[in-house]
């Protein structure tokens, strides 16, 4: 199966990556360190990458666009329904 959509949760050092196929089936769901994030996306075929718009999202968006991915930034209000639990 090939990855069609990627959800990327940005953080300080460890990012959460969730990859989905064209049929909506979960392919990858793992944590990736900041230093290895671009190497991970270099191995993926071109796909849509969705992430919450924040200070560092624009930087990562530019880097992922250089690799050929279609980056979509979402306002925090649109991301909130996907949150399953708080950080406590």
C-alpha positions, 0 to 999 in steps of 0.5 A, spaced: 500 500 500 502 507 498 501 512 503 496 518 500 495 522 506 500 524 512 498 527 519 503 530 522 503 533 530 509 537 531 512 538 538 519 540 540 523 534 539 519 528 538 513 528 532 507 523 531 506 521 524 500 518 522 500 515 515 493 513 511 492 509 504 487 511 499 482 507 502 483 510 509 487 504 512 492 506 517 499 504 514 504 508 519 503 511 526 509 512 530 514 517 533 519 520 530 525 524 532 526 531 529 533 529 526 530 524 522 523 527 520 526 529 513 529 523 512 523 519 513 519 524 508 524 523 503 522 515 503 515 516 502 512 518 495 509 524 494 503 525 498 498 530 502 501 532 509 496 535 514 499 539 520 496 544 525 498 551 523 503 554 529 510 557 529 514 551 526 509 549 522 511 554 516 518 552 517 516 544 516 512 546 511 517 549 506 522 543 508 516 538 506 514 542 499 522 542 497 521 534 497 515 534 493 509 533 498 503 537 498 502 541 505 496 543 508 496 547 514 490 547 519 487 552 524 487 550 531 480 550 531 479 545 525 484 540 529 481 540 536 475 535 534 481 530 532 484 530 539 482 524 543 485 526 550 488 532 553 495 532 555 494 531 563 
